[in-house]
Amino acid sequence: MGRDDVEYRVIFHVDVNSAFLSWSALKRLRVDPDSVDLRTIPSAIGGDVSRRHGVITARSIPAKKYGVTTGEPVVSAVRKCPNLVLEQPDFAVYREYSRRFLQILRTYSDRVEQVSIDEAFLDMTERFREEKLVRDHSPESGFLTKGSDLLQLRRKNGKTQENVETRPGGVRDGALCAEAHVPGGNPAAMAVRLANEIFDTLGFTVNVGISGNKLLAKMASDFKKPGRVHTLWPEEIADKMWPLAIGELYGCGRKTADKLRSIGIRTIGEAAAADPEMLCSYLGERAGLGIAASANGISNDEVNAEEEDAKSYSNETTTSADITATNFDRDAMPVVRELSQSVARRLSRDGMFAGTIEVSVKSSDFHRYSRQTRLESSTNDPQVIFETAVRLLRKLLYGNGGLFHEGRGVRLIGVGGTNLDDGSCRQMELFTYLSQKVQEERQENRQEERQRKLEAMMQSIRAKYGENAVHRGRQ
């Protein structure tokens, strides 16, 4: 069967649970093993800890019980939970954990598409194409991370059921770990093995969603958290996805959901059953057809394996809350500076210079936009990259027809450098400049020498024939 054979296509979506908070907790424990694990107490990441300004970018499960939400002002979160422990973000630590997280994913598949710093899609089709796919379903095969619960892993092929033991912090697959090594068989068992390896190696939990396309795999990974494996095969859509609120449909933004609710469509199932022409009349053709397809679980997007692009250097990150006109300077500027410094470091490391700087954003309705500009002189200076990126972003977001004017926020920001050179062009420009200066100086010297000879000759004639013997011509 080929990679695109629907019956045998297997996609994983792996999402780190509360990534920033988990990674900050691990950093604290690494520095001081006796410190309290942030994940076990009411805690949050974000804002200026000393002044309690800014917004919450991540919060623990105990903080969630107090009503603390991501994206809300820190001062509001502290009012809800006076004993909330606040920690500032550490992007250097986050990048390192993200890098190691992706390293593990790439040992399971050669087709890994990083979506953001803490999530990725894996095309696992090749791991299961040798034998007939065994579709194991959740929640019966969901893997809780509470205590030592025993959950049943029910096999579709009629083999003996296996017990799956879980423990705090990570899922455990018991006897099924060995089976996950072989092609074919059970995707859920493979997902458990992957989740275990991430926890045992790096110390944090993930959710894994499994299906035959990216849309459904993403929807599945957003089911109950943390530390769970969920499936959402096409035959499970009616039971698992259609009862969900329309706002939970992947790709359905807040404004789109509001429009759908205004015409009586409150669940994904109701959108799936709606007349596509009617959806197009209310949402526009592109958005209407997109909602109709997504609500029915239809998606043909490929998992695009990311390879090192020798023609560009770029870095991007997903923010935990929407960046809007009101919080751009406060929340986006530090991100843009960090991204610019990252691009500059990589350029400098490889001895490269970028002649073009570009920025990209992904809006809250998951559309990507970009802008770029050509520099007068190529650079790997972080300040030049930062200032150029900010200028481009302001034009993209605040300019005529900008995203902020349309009432849209952005959830992803990227900065990159293209049109590369290794410095030889800059050296050639310098060499040409110096050569021109030398030629100009030589020309000036020759003119001065001729002028000296002319003055000497005129003095000689005047000395012999008198002062009025020679006169300068009028110009």
N, C-alpha and C positions, 0 to 999 in steps of 0.2 A: 504494500500500500504506500502511496506517496504521502509527503508531508501534509498536503492539503486535503487528504481524504477525511471528510467530516467525522466519520465513525471512529477513526483511530487518532484523531488529533487530541492531544493532551496539553493543556496550558496550566501552569501554576502562576498564581500571583502571591508573592511573599511580601508581607508588610510588617515592619517592626512595631511592636506595641509600645506606644508612648516613647518614641525614639529619643527625643532630647532629654526627657526626664530619666529614662533608663540609662542612657549613656552618661549623664551627669552623676547619677547614683553610683555607677560603676567606677567613675573617676574618683569620687569621694572615698569609696571603699578601698580603692587601690592605694590612695595616699594614706588613709587611716583605716585599717581593717576593723577597728573597734567602733567606728562611727555608725550612726543609724542609717539604714538603707532608706533612701528617699521614697522608694516605692511602697514602703510599709506604713508611711505616716502621711498626714495631709501636707502636700508639698506641691510646688509649681516652679516652672522655669519661665523667666521673662522679665522685662522691664529693668529699671534701675533699682536694684535691691536696697541700696542705702536710702533713697528718697521715695521708694515705692511708687515709681512712675512707670508708664509703659503699659503693655498688655501681656496677658498670659499666653505663652506659646505651647505649653504642655503642662499637664497636671496629673497627679497620681490618682489611683482609684479611691483611696480614702478622701482626697480632696473633692473628687467628683460627688461623693455622698453629701458634701456640704453645698452642692450646687455650683461649685466653681467650674467655669467653662473656658475653653480656649478662645482667645480673641477678646475676652472682656478686660477692662482696665484692672490693673493690679489693685488699685484702691478699692474697687468694688469687690474683688475676690477676698481681700483682707477683711472687709466688713462682714462677708458671709462666714469667713473662717478666721477668727482672730489669731489662732495658733498656727496659721499657714506658714510653712517654711519656704522661703523664696531663695532661689539659686539663679545666678546669672548664666546666660548661655555661654558655652565654650565651643566655638565652631572648629577650632583645631582638633579637639577631642572628637567631635562629631564626624569630621571628615575621616579621621583614622578608623573609627569603628565602622563607618560606612564602607571604607575600602576593604576592610577585613571581612565584612558581611558579604560583599560582592565576590570576594575571592572564593568563599565557600560555595556560593551559588554557581559559580562557573565550573566547579568540580562535578556538578550534577548535569549540566547542559552546556553545549557550546553556543547556544542561542539564548543569550540573556540580554534583556532590554531594561536598562535602568530608567525608572520613571522619575524618581527623585532621590534624595539622599538616603531615604529609608524604605524604599519599595522598588520592586522589580518584577518583570514577567519572565518566566522561563518556558521555552518550548520544549516539552518533555516527550514529544511524539516518538523520537527515535528510541527512547528507552522502553517504549511499550509496543512498538510496531511488530516485533518478532512473533508475538503470540496474540491470541484474541484478547482484546481489552476486557478486564474485569472491572466494571464500574461499581465501586463501593460507595454507598450513600451516607451522608450525614443527615440529621444529627445523631443517628444511631452510631455512626463512626466518628462523631466529633470527639475531640480529645481535650478534656478539661484539664486545667492545671491547678486543681484544688485538692489538697491533702493527698491521700492515697486512694482516690476513687478508682474503682474498677469499672471500666466501660467495655461493652461488648463490640467487637469488630465483626460485623456480619458479612459473610462472603456470599456474593451473588452466584457463585458456581457450585454451591451446595456442600463445600468442604466444611470440616469441623470448625466451629466458631472458636476464636482466640480471645483471651482476655488481654486488655490493654491497660497497663498500670500507668498512672500519672502521679507526679509529685510536684511540690511547689517550685515554680520557676521554669519547669520544662515538661514537655510531653514525653512519654516513654512508650515504646512499641513492643517491648518484650520479645517474644519469639519471632515476631514478624520482621525484625531487623534483618535477619539473614535473607529472607525472601526478597527484601527491597533491593538486594544487590543484583538480582537477575532481571533480564529484560522481560517485558510483559507483566502480567499479574495485576497487582493492586496499586493504583496511584496513591490512595490514601496512606498505605503503608510506607511508600516512598516519601510522602510529605512529612510523615511523623519522623522518619529517620532524619530528614533534612532539618526539621525543627529541633530535634534532639541535638544534632551536631552543632547548630548555631548556639544553643543554650550551653552545652557542655564546653564549647570552645571559647565563646565570647561572653556568656553570662546573661544574655537577655532573651526574651521570648518573642515569637513572631506568630502571626496568623497566616495560614496558607489557604488560599482559595483554589479550587480545582474545577476545570470545565474544558469544553472543547473550543472556546474562543476567549479572547481577552476580556470582553465585556462581562461575561458571566463569571469568569475567574475573579475579576475585581469585585463584582457584587458579592461573591461567596466569601472573599476574605474580609468583607465588612460586616459579616454576620457576627454573632455573639463573640465577644473578646473577654480576656486575652488568652493567648496560647492555645488557639483552637485550629483544627483542620476542618474545612467545610467543602462539600461538593455542591455544584449547581449544574448538573447535566440537563440537557434540553427537556427530558421527561420529568424533571423536578421543578421546572419553572412555575407551573400552575400552583403548586403547593408552597413553594418557598419564596418566590419573588413577587408574584402577582398580588398577594395580600398587603405588601408593603406600601407605605405612603409614597405618593408620586415624587416627593422631594428626595427620596432615597435612590431614585433611578440614576445610575452613573451617567453623567453628562447632562443631566437636567438641572440647570441653574435655578437660583432662587426666583428670579423674575419669570422664568418659563413656568416653574411650578405654580406661582401665583396666578398666572394666566389660565393654566389648566384647571386649577381649583375654582376659578371664577366661572367656568363653564360646566362645573359639576364633575370634573375628573379628579378624584381624590386618591386613587390607588393606581399602582402600575398596571394592574389587571384591567382597570377601566380604560387606561390609555391604550393597552394592547387591543382591546375590543373596539376602540373608536374608529370611525371612518377616517382613513388617512387624508382624504380630501378636506374633510372638516378640520382636521388638525392643521393642515397647510393654510387654510383660510384664516385661522386665528394666529398662527405662529410664523407664517411664511413658509415657502416651499421647502427650503433646506432644513430648517428646524423641525417642521412638521413631519417630514419623512424620517428625519433622524430619531425623533421620539417614537414614531410608530415602529421603526425597526428595533430600537433598543428595548422597548417595552416587550417585544416578542422574542428577545434574546438573540437577535440577528446582528452579527458583526463579522466582517471579513478582514479586519486588521491583522497584519502579520506581526509576529514578534521580531523586531529588528535588532539583530545583534550589533552592539556598538563596538567598533574597532577604533584604534588610534588613528586619528585623521592627521596625516602628515602635512596637510595644507592649512590647518588651523589649530589654534589653541583656544579652548573655551571652558567655561565652568558655569554651572547653574545650580540653583537650589530652590526648593519649594518652601514657601513661608507657611506657617501653621495657621495664619489668619489672613484675610484679604488685605492687600495694600490698597489704600484709597487716597484721594486728594488730601484728606484730613490727617493721615498718619504717614504720608510718604517720607517727609523729611526726618521724622523720628525713627521709623521702623525700617524703611527701605535703604536709606543712605548707608548705614553700617553694613548692610548686606552687600550693597554695590561695591563699597570699599574693599570688603573681604574678597569678593569675587575678582576684582581688579588686581589685587595683590597676588592672588593665586595664579592668575594668567601671567602676570609679570614675572613671578618666580619661575614658572615653567619655561617661559621664553628665555629668561636669563640662564637658566640651567642648561638649555640646549644651544645657547649662543645665537638665538634667533631674534629678529625684530619684526614687528607687525606694521604693515603699511596701511591697514584698514582696521578700524575698531567697529564692532557690531554689538548690539544688545538685542535680547529677545525677552518676551514675556508670554505667559499663558494666562488668559483671562479666567475669571471665575466660572465661565461657561465652557472652558477647556479649548478655546481657540488660541492659536499661537500667532504672535505678531513680532516683527523684527524691524530694526533700522540699522543702517551702517553709514560710515563716512570715511573718506580717504584722507589720510594725514599728509601734510606737506613733507614730512620726513618720518620714516619708520621709527618705531620706538619699542622699548621694553621697560619704560619708566612707569612704575605703578601709579604715580600721581597724574601723568598724562593720560593713561588709560582710564583712570577713575573720572577725571574731569570730562573727558570725551564721552564716557558712558553715561554720566549724569545728564549731560547736555542732550544726548540722543533720547534718553528716557523721558526727559521733560517734554521734548517735542512729540514723542509718541503718545504720552499719557495726557499732557495738558494742552497740546496744540489743537489747531482746528480739526474737528472730528476725532479728537483724542479719546481714549477709552474712558478717562474720568468724566469727560463731558457727556458720554453716553451712559453714565451711571454704573459702569462696570469696574470692578476691582480686579487685581491680578494676584495670582497665587504662586507664580514661578517667575524668577528673574534670572537672566543669563547674561554673561559678558564674554566676549571673544575677540580674538585677533586673527586676521587673515592677511592675504597678500604678503606673504612672508619673504624675508631675505636674511642671509647670514651675516650681514654687515658689509659684504664686499661692495654693495651699491653705495653704502654710506662712505666707505673708504674711497671709492672711485670719485664720488662727489667731492670729497675733501681733496683728493689728488688733483682733480680738475681745477678746483678753486685755487689751490696753491700754484699750479702751473700757470694759470691766468695771471696771478699776482706777480710771478717771476717774469713773465713776458712783459707785463706792464712796467715793471721796474726797469727791465732792460731797455724798453722803448724810451722811458724817461731818461735813462742814463745816456742813450745815444743822442737824444735831443739836447741834453745838457752839454755833451761833448762837442756837438756841432756848434752850439751857441758859443762855447768857449773859444773854439778855433776862429769863428767869425769875429768875435770881439778882439782877439789877438791880431788878426789881419787888419782890422780897421784901425787899431792903435798904431800899427806899423806904418800904414799909409799916412795917417795924420802926422806922425812924427817926421816923416820925410817931406810931405808936401803941404803941411799946414792943417789947422783944425777945421777949416772949411772945405777940405778936399773931398770929404765923404759925408753924405747925409743919408739918413734912413728914409725909405720911401713911405709915402702916406698910405694908410690902409683904408 
